[in-house]
């Protein structure tokens, strides 16, 4: 008899691509996988920043409720979206191998962070990214930016593409096609020759003109845009969000969970993300404070870096520690407690007050 697993997922392009990867890994001759698209709170409320969407779990709760209610057998999440407070009815059944965990700076021409002009406008919806950007470049104007990954890129590219369109239309109106190698082509022909991403950007009229935006490298890669944009990886001291680049498949603690774990689980990624989420849960920051946590297994240890900042990036508590892999949950909790005593708890409490 053929088993069918129903996977709940958000309906964005990125979420569907991630869910299909999980479905491909789970699917066998004896197991069918069906996708169930669900609109989450984070999808429905488009004019709020992520840290104001019910504090935690804006993109997660609606999916997990489908699993708890029995309408789905499992749900696929971006792990960085998952709150550390987890429904008792569910388990994290599968943690596939992690993709690139870091952030990238995307600009129209591939600039580095240091090369951005004074007072440049950078877009992000993340408190963590904003605080780390300001810590490195206090002169930057960091402005809110929401939307799916491709939408954010289109908003960045729109002013540059529209300016070129306007130049070509003006030249065409003058019947003076000098000024560019392709100005002998009508504007519409030039438009049709653009890559799809730039054609979509041309139809946008964003409220803010961004010099750069910051995105997760894994998200760009998973929707196939990494080769279509000019980007630079953000180097140290930038620290990624806990769980960034990783997926988590939640399920009820039954036969489906065991089947998912056997097919999907990547032990090293599970250890690394467990450390990151344990530190986050112990500190209690959720998504209301600028916290970066990154762990990587190195032999018998888990090298862990934590960075907790004030919202304006002027204050921070930062530390790195080698934690024993054998006892990583306990060691992660102890590390977080030390950071809390050093002042991380106070920074998080202040951030929480500022976001209320």
C-alpha positions in Angstrom: 0.0 0.0 0.0 1.4 3.4 -1.0 1.8 5.9 1.9 0.9 9.6 1.3 2.6 12.4 3.3 0.9 15.8 3.1 3.4 18.7 3.6 2.1 22.1 4.6 4.1 25.0 3.2 3.8 28.7 2.6 2.8 29.7 -1.0 5.8 32.0 -1.8 8.2 31.0 -4.6 11.0 30.3 -2.1 8.8 28.3 0.3 7.4 26.2 -2.5 10.9 25.5 -3.9 12.1 24.5 -0.4 9.0 22.2 0.1 9.5 20.6 -3.3 13.1 19.7 -2.3 11.8 18.1 0.9 9.1 16.3 -1.1 11.7 15.0 -3.6 13.8 13.7 -0.8 10.8 12.0 0.9 9.2 10.6 -2.2 9.7 6.9 -3.1 7.9 4.2 -5.0 6.1 3.4 -1.7 5.6 7.0 -0.6 3.8 9.9 -2.3 4.1 13.4 -1.1 1.5 16.1 -1.6 2.0 19.9 -0.9 -0.7 21.9 1.0 -0.3 25.6 0.5 -1.2 27.7 3.5 -1.3 31.5 4.0 0.4 32.5 7.2 0.0 35.6 9.4 3.3 36.9 8.0 2.0 36.5 4.4 -1.4 38.1 5.1 -0.1 41.2 6.9 2.2 42.8 4.3 2.7 46.3 5.7 4.3 45.3 9.1 7.9 44.6 9.8 8.7 41.0 10.8 9.6 41.8 14.4 6.1 43.3 14.9 4.1 40.3 13.4 3.0 38.8 16.7 6.5 38.8 18.0 7.4 35.3 17.0 6.2 32.6 14.6 4.5 34.8 12.0 5.4 32.4 9.2 5.2 29.2 11.3 2.1 28.9 13.5 -0.5 28.5 10.7 1.5 25.6 9.1 2.0 23.8 12.4 -1.7 24.2 13.2 -2.5 22.2 10.1 -0.3 19.4 11.4 -1.8 19.5 14.9 -5.3 19.5 13.5 -4.5 16.5 11.2 -5.0 18.4 7.9 -1.3 17.8 7.1 1.2 15.2 8.2 4.2 17.6 8.4 5.2 21.2 7.7 8.3 22.7 6.0 9.8 25.8 7.6 12.8 28.0 7.2 14.4 27.3 10.5 15.3 30.9 11.2 11.6 31.8 11.2 10.8 29.2 13.9 10.1 30.4 17.5 12.1 28.7 20.2 8.8 28.0 22.1 7.6 24.9 20.3 4.1 23.2 20.4 4.3 20.2 22.7 2.3 18.1 20.2 5.0 18.4 17.5 8.7 17.4 17.1 11.3 18.6 14.6 11.3 15.4 12.6 13.8 16.3 10.0 16.7 18.8 9.5 18.1 18.5 6.0 21.7 19.5 5.3 22.2 23.3 5.6 22.7 25.6 2.8 25.0 28.7 3.0 24.2 30.3 6.3 25.4 33.9 5.7 24.1 37.2 4.4 25.0 39.0 1.2 25.0 42.6 0.2 23.2 43.1 -3.1 23.7 46.2 -5.2 23.1 47.1 -8.8 26.8 47.1 -9.6 28.3 44.7 -7.0 29.7 47.2 -4.5 31.2 46.2 -1.2 29.8 47.6 2.1 32.8 49.9 2.5 32.4 51.2 -1.0 28.8 52.4 -0.5 28.6 56.2 -0.6 28.2 58.2 2.7 24.6 58.1 3.9 23.7 55.3 1.5 20.2 53.8 1.9 20.2 50.0 2.6 17.1 47.9 2.8 16.3 45.2 5.3 13.4 44.1 7.5 15.8 42.4 10.1 16.7 44.1 13.3 19.8 42.0 13.4 21.0 43.0 10.0 20.2 46.7 10.7 22.2 46.7 14.0 25.2 45.0 12.5 25.2 47.3 9.5 25.1 50.4 11.7 27.8 49.0 13.9 30.0 48.8 10.9 28.8 51.9 9.1 26.9 54.4 11.4 26.4 56.8 8.5 24.1 54.4 6.6 20.3 55.0 6.3 18.8 51.6 7.0 15.2 51.5 5.8 12.5 48.8 6.1 12.2 46.4 3.2 9.7 43.5 3.1 8.4 41.2 0.4 9.5 37.9 -1.1 13.1 37.6 -2.1 12.5 38.4 -5.8 10.3 41.3 -4.9 13.1 42.9 -2.8 15.6 42.5 -5.6 13.2 44.1 -8.0 12.7 47.1 -5.7 16.5 47.5 -5.6 16.9 47.3 -9.4 13.8 49.3 -10.3 15.4 52.9 -10.2 18.4 51.9 -12.3 16.4 50.0 -14.9 13.7 52.8 -15.1 16.4 55.5 -15.5 17.8 53.7 -18.5 14.3 53.2 -19.9 13.6 56.9 -19.6 16.9 57.8 -21.4 16.0 55.5 -24.2 12.4 56.8 -24.5 13.7 60.4 -24.5 16.3 59.6 -27.2 13.6 57.8 -29.3 11.3 60.8 -29.0 14.0 63.1 -30.2 14.8 60.7 -33.1 18.3 61.1 -31.8 19.6 57.6 -31.0 23.1 58.7 -30.0 24.4 58.1 -26.5 24.5 54.3 -26.1 25.5 51.2 -28.0 21.9 49.9 -28.3 20.1 53.2 -28.9 19.4 52.2 -32.4 16.8 49.8 -31.0 13.3 51.0 -30.1 12.8 51.1 -26.3 10.3 48.3 -26.5 12.7 46.1 -28.3 15.3 46.9 -25.6 12.8 46.0 -22.9 12.0 42.7 -24.5 15.7 41.8 -24.4 16.1 42.4 -20.7 16.4 39.4 -18.3 13.0 38.6 -16.7 14.1 40.0 -13.3 14.9 43.4 -14.8 11.7 43.4 -16.9 9.7 42.9 -13.7 11.7 45.6 -11.9 10.9 48.0 -14.7 7.2 47.7 -13.8 7.8 48.7 -10.2 7.7 52.2 -8.7 9.2 51.7 -5.2 8.7 54.4 -2.6 12.3 54.2 -1.5 15.4 54.2 -3.8 17.9 51.7 -2.3 21.6 51.7 -2.8 21.8 48.2 -1.5 19.8 45.5 0.2 20.8 42.6 2.5 19.5 39.1 1.9 20.2 35.6 3.0 22.5 33.9 0.5 20.5 30.6 0.8 17.3 32.3 -0.2 18.8 33.8 -3.3 20.3 30.5 -4.3 17.2 28.5 -3.7 15.1 30.6 -6.0 17.8 30.6 -8.7 18.8 34.3 -8.5 22.3 34.1 -7.1 23.8 34.1 -10.5 21.5 36.9 -11.7 22.4 39.6 -9.2 25.6 41.5 -8.2 26.4 40.6 -4.6 29.1 40.4 -2.0 29.2 38.1 1.1 29.2 40.1 4.3 32.4 39.0 6.1 33.2 39.0 9.8 32.1 40.5 12.2 28.7 39.9 10.6 27.0 36.9 12.3 23.9 35.2 10.7 20.6 34.5 12.3 20.2 31.3 14.3 19.1 28.5 11.9 19.7 30.6 8.8 20.2 28.5 5.7 18.6 25.5 7.4 15.1 23.9 7.0 13.0 22.2 9.6 10.3 19.7 9.0 7.8 19.5 11.9 5.4 16.6 12.5 3.5 14.8 15.2 5.5 12.3 17.1 4.4 9.2 15.3 5.3 7.0 12.4 5.5 9.8 10.0 8.1 11.6 12.1 10.3 8.6 12.2 10.0 8.1 8.4 10.9 11.8 7.8 13.9 11.7 10.1 15.3 8.6 8.4 14.9 10.2 5.0 16.0 13.8 5.7 18.0 14.3 8.8 21.6 15.6 8.6 23.2 15.0 12.0 25.8 17.8 11.8 23.3 20.4 10.8 21.0 19.2 13.6 23.8 19.7 16.1 24.7 23.1 14.8 21.2 24.5 14.7 20.4 22.9 18.1 23.2 24.9 19.6 22.1 28.1 17.9 18.5 27.8 18.9 19.4 26.7 22.4 21.5 29.9 22.9 18.6 32.0 21.4 16.0 30.3 23.6 18.1 30.7 26.8 18.7 34.4 26.0 15.0 34.9 25.2 15.5 37.3 22.3 13.2 35.7 19.8 12.9 38.1 16.8 12.5 41.2 18.9 16.3 41.8 19.5 19.3 42.0 17.2 21.0 38.7 17.9 23.4 36.8 15.6 24.4 33.2 16.5 26.4 30.9 14.3 27.7 27.4 15.2 29.8 25.0 13.2 31.0 21.5 14.1 34.8 21.2 14.1 35.8 17.7 15.2 34.7 17.1 18.8 33.7 20.7 19.3 31.1 23.2 18.1 32.7 26.6 17.4 30.0 29.0 18.4 29.9 32.8 17.9 27.2 35.0 19.4 26.7 38.7 18.9 23.9 40.7 20.7 23.5 44.3 19.9 21.5 47.4 20.7 19.1 48.4 17.9 21.4 51.3 16.8 24.5 49.1 16.8 26.4 51.3 19.3 26.5 48.6 22.1 27.1 44.9 21.8 28.1 41.8 23.7 30.1 39.4 21.5 31.9 36.1 22.2 33.1 32.9 20.6 33.4 29.6 22.4 34.3 26.0 21.6 31.5 23.8 23.0 31.8 20.1 23.4 29.8 18.3 20.7 29.0 15.4 23.0 27.1 17.7 25.4 26.2 20.5 23.1 22.7 21.4 24.4 23.9 21.8 28.0 27.1 23.7 27.0 25.0 26.0 24.8 22.7 26.9 27.7 25.7 27.5 29.9 27.3 29.8 27.3 24.1 31.8 26.9 23.7 32.2 30.6 27.3 33.7 30.8 26.5 36.1 28.0 23.2 37.1 29.8 25.2 37.9 32.9 27.7 40.0 30.9 25.0 42.3 29.7 23.2 40.5 26.8 20.1 40.2 29.0 19.9 44.0 29.4 20.4 44.7 25.7 17.6 42.2 24.8 15.3 43.7 27.5 15.9 47.2 26.1 15.2 46.0 22.5 12.0 44.4 23.6 10.8 47.7 25.1 11.7 49.6 22.0 9.7 47.2 19.7 6.5 47.2 21.9 
